[in-house]
C-alpha cells in the first residue's frame, strides 16, 4: 500500500475533513503505539508501512520504550496529542489501526497484538466503512 492510499483510507474511515487531518491523526496514533511497543517491535511494524507513515514511528524518539499504559490511557494520550475528546480519539485510533492491519502482514499484526495483550483487543475491532 502506498502513502496516498493509506492516508486516503484513514481519512475516509475516520471521517476526517482533509488529508492533513488524516496525516495528523495517523501520526498521533502511530507515535502512541510506538511508545507502547517494546524493543524492536515498533521498528518491525514500521518496516512494513508505506514511506512517510513508517517515519512517524522511526523518527519518534520514544519508539520502542514499552511504556505501560492501559487501553484507556492509550486513547487518552492520543486525545491529548490531538486536542480532541477521548471517544473521538478512540474512534480515530481504531480507524487508523484498521488501515495498518490491511497494510502489513497478518504475522506482524499478531506480533503487535501479542505484545499489547488482550486488553487492547478493542483497538483492532473495526465496524465502520471499508
C-alpha positions as CSV (number, residue, x, y, z in Angstrom):
1,X,0.0,0.0,0.0
2,X,1.3,3.4,-0.9
3,X,1.2,6.5,1.3
4,X,-1.6,8.3,-0.6
5,X,-3.8,5.2,-0.5
6,X,-3.1,4.7,3.2
7,X,-3.9,8.3,4.2
8,X,-7.0,8.3,1.9
9,X,-8.3,5.2,3.7
10,X,-7.7,6.8,7.1
11,X,-9.4,10.0,6.0
12,X,-12.4,8.0,4.8
13,X,-12.8,5.6,7.7
14,X,-12.1,8.2,10.4
15,X,-14.5,10.7,8.6
16,X,-11.9,13.4,8.5
17,X,-12.4,16.6,6.5
18,X,-8.9,16.7,5.0
19,X,-5.8,14.7,4.2
20,X,-3.9,16.9,6.5
21,X,-6.1,15.9,9.4
22,X,-5.7,12.2,8.4
23,X,-1.9,12.6,8.5
24,X,-2.1,14.3,11.9
25,X,-4.4,11.6,13.3
26,X,-2.2,8.8,11.8
27,X,0.9,10.3,13.3
28,X,-0.7,10.7,16.8
29,X,-1.9,7.1,16.8
30,X,1.4,5.6,15.4
31,X,3.6,7.6,17.8
32,X,1.5,6.5,20.7
33,X,1.6,2.9,19.5
34,X,5.4,3.1,19.0
35,X,5.7,4.4,22.6
36,X,3.7,1.5,23.9
37,X,5.6,-1.2,22.0
38,X,8.8,-2.6,23.4
39,X,12.1,-3.5,21.9
40,X,12.3,-3.8,18.1
41,X,8.6,-4.4,17.6
42,X,8.0,-0.7,16.7
43,X,10.7,-0.9,14.0
44,X,9.3,-4.3,12.8
45,X,5.9,-2.7,12.3
46,X,7.4,0.4,10.6
47,X,9.3,-1.7,8.2
48,X,6.0,-2.9,6.6
49,X,4.3,0.6,6.4
50,X,4.4,3.0,3.5
51,X,7.1,5.6,3.2
52,X,6.3,8.7,5.3
53,X,3.9,6.7,7.5
54,X,6.8,4.5,8.7
55,X,8.8,7.7,9.5
56,X,6.1,8.5,12.1
57,X,7.4,5.6,14.1
58,X,11.1,5.5,13.1
59,X,11.7,9.2,13.8
60,X,9.8,9.2,17.0
61,X,12.4,9.4,19.8
62,X,10.3,7.3,22.3
63,X,9.6,4.4,19.9
64,X,10.3,1.0,21.4
65,X,10.2,2.2,25.1
66,X,7.4,-0.1,26.0
67,X,5.7,2.4,28.2
68,X,3.0,0.7,30.2
69,X,-0.5,2.1,29.6
70,X,-4.0,0.7,29.6
71,X,-6.1,1.0,26.5
72,X,-7.9,3.9,28.1
73,X,-4.7,5.6,28.8
74,X,-3.6,4.9,25.2
75,X,-6.8,6.6,23.9
76,X,-6.3,9.5,26.4
77,X,-2.8,10.1,25.2
78,X,-4.0,10.3,21.6
79,X,-6.8,12.6,22.6
80,X,-4.2,14.9,24.3
81,X,-2.0,14.9,21.3
82,X,-4.9,15.8,19.0
83,X,-6.7,18.1,21.5
84,X,-9.8,16.1,21.0
85,X,-12.4,14.3,23.1
86,X,-11.4,10.8,24.1
87,X,-14.3,9.0,22.4
88,X,-13.3,10.7,19.1
89,X,-9.7,9.8,19.6
90,X,-10.6,6.2,20.3
91,X,-12.7,6.0,17.1
92,X,-9.8,7.5,15.1
93,X,-7.3,5.1,16.6
94,X,-9.5,2.1,15.6
95,X,-9.8,3.6,12.1
96,X,-6.0,4.0,11.7
97,X,-5.4,0.5,13.1
98,X,-7.9,-0.9,10.6
99,X,-5.7,0.5,7.8
100,X,-2.5,-0.6,9.4
101,X,-4.0,-4.1,9.6
102,X,-4.5,-4.1,5.9
103,X,-1.1,-2.6,5.1
104,X,1.1,-5.1,7.0
105,X,1.3,-8.9,7.2
106,X,-1.0,-10.9,9.4
107,X,2.0,-12.2,11.3
108,X,3.2,-8.7,12.1
109,X,-0.3,-7.7,13.4
110,X,-0.3,-10.8,15.6
111,X,3.1,-9.8,17.0
112,X,1.8,-6.4,17.8
113,X,-1.4,-7.8,19.4
114,X,0.6,-10.3,21.4
115,X,2.8,-7.5,22.8
116,X,-0.2,-5.3,23.6
117,X,-2.1,-8.0,25.2
118,X,-5.8,-9.0,25.3
119,X,-6.9,-5.7,26.9
120,X,-6.1,-4.0,23.6
121,X,-8.4,-6.2,21.5
122,X,-10.9,-3.3,21.0
123,X,-8.2,-1.3,19.2
124,X,-8.4,-3.8,16.4
125,X,-12.2,-4.0,16.2
126,X,-13.4,-2.0,13.2
127,X,-17.0,-2.0,12.2
128,X,-17.0,1.2,10.1
129,X,-16.8,1.6,6.4
130,X,-14.0,0.0,4.4
